[in-house]
Amino acid sequence: MLIFEMIVGFITAIIIYNVIHHFFITRPIDIGNKETINVLDDFIYHLNDNLDNTLNIVERNNNSVVWGRNIYDYEYILKYTHNHFNEDHLRININSLIKTFNNSKKFNHDVIVTDFFIRDGLIHIDLAYLLNSATYEYVLDMKKLDK
């Protein structure tokens, strides 16, 4: 009888742990990821508008897979539809749109570019949405690496 009670107690503890983990860890992260994707996709959409619809999203990667959960940073790989483009013009457009986005107060938190480079004709841009302190600390760490 004691073994049966221990097994029932153990199973109950596992169920309670999983329910708590779902509502206090997993669900808030999923909600944050959904909000971040909406904001960053909106940013890329407006960037594409500024560049006369010359960008196509090739891929979007969640960088929290690499850096740890609860980091709201995504890498966008974009293809420029024209053969030649001016990298400086692109950087100026991105920085200008970041300032506009962050000053508009349309969203509760700021968008930050954490990495930008061009490889094999594709534009790689990492965007962070400062939704929580873990993402903010990640951005600070990335700035330290740039120095």
N, C-alpha and C positions, 0 to 999 in steps of 0.2 A: 504494500500500500504506500509506503514511503517513496519508493522509486516512482510509482505512478504520479504522486503529487509533485515530485521533483521534475518529472518530464512535462507535466501540465504547466508548472511554474516557468520552466525554461521556454516552452513554446509561447506562453503568454508574454514573457519578457521580450522575445524576438518580435512578436507582432506589435507590441507597444513601441519598441525601438523603431521599427520600419514605418509605422504611422507617424511618429514624431519626426523622423528624418524626412519623410515625404513632405510634410506640411511646413517645416521650418528650414529645410536645406534645399531639397530638390525643386520644389514648387517656386520659391522666390528666385532661384537661379533661372529657371525656365521663363518666368515672367520677365526678368531682366534681359535675358537673351532676346526675347521677342521684341521688347521695347527698343533695344539697341539695334536690332536688324531693321526695324521700321525707320528709326532716325537715320541710320547710316545709308540705307537704300534711298531715302529721301534726299540726303546730301548728294549721293552719286547721280541721282536723277536731275537735280538742279545743276550739278557740274556739267552734265551732258547737255542740258539746255544752254548753258553759258558757252559751250563749245560747238553750238549748232548741230547737236545730235550726231557727233562724230565718235562717240565712245560706245563700245559694247562690253558688257560684263561677261568675261570668260569664265570666271570662277570666284567664289567667295569662301574663304576659309576662316573658321573660328580659331583664333590664336590661343584661346584658353586651353585647348587640347595640349598645346606645347608648354604654356606658362603656368598652368594650374587653373582650377575652377574658380569661378567668380571674377574672372578678368574679362571685361567687356571690350575686347579688341578684335577686330576682323581685318583680314587681308583681302583686298579686292584686286583681282587681276583683270585689267582692262585692255581691250584692243582698240587702237585708234584706226578708224576706217580709212583715213587717207594714208598715202604712202609715207609722207614726210610730215613731221610736226615739230614744233619748237618747244623744247623742254622747258626753257625759261618762261615762255608764255603759259604753259601748263601749270608750272609752279605758282606763277602769279595768280592765275585763276583759282587754284586750290586755296591759296592763302587768303585771297580776297573773299572767297565764298565761306571759308571757315570763320572769318571775322564777322561777316554778315549773319551767318547762322547763329553764332554765339551771342551776338548783340541783339538779335531779333526776339529773344526770350520765348520763341515758339516752343522750345524744349526746356526742360528743367535743368539740364546739365550741359556742359560744354563738350564739343567734339574737338579732338586733337589728332594731328597727323603724327604718328610715331615712327613711320618709316616710309620712304619714297625712293624708288629706283626704277630704271628701265633696263630690261634684259630681254634679248631675243625679240625685240620689237613689241614687247608687252609692257604695259605700265603696271607696276606693283605699288600699291598704296595701302599702308596699314593705318586704320582709323580707330581711335579709342573713344568711347563714350563714357565720360566720367560719372558713372552712375553710383559708384561706391568707393570706399577708401582703398580697397585692393587694386582697383584699376588706376586710381590716382597714384598709388605707390609704384605700380608698374610703369607708369609714364615717367615718374621721377627717376626710376632706375634706368630707363631707356635714355633719358637725357644725360645721365652720368656716363653711359657708354659712349655717347656721341662726343664727349669732351676729350 
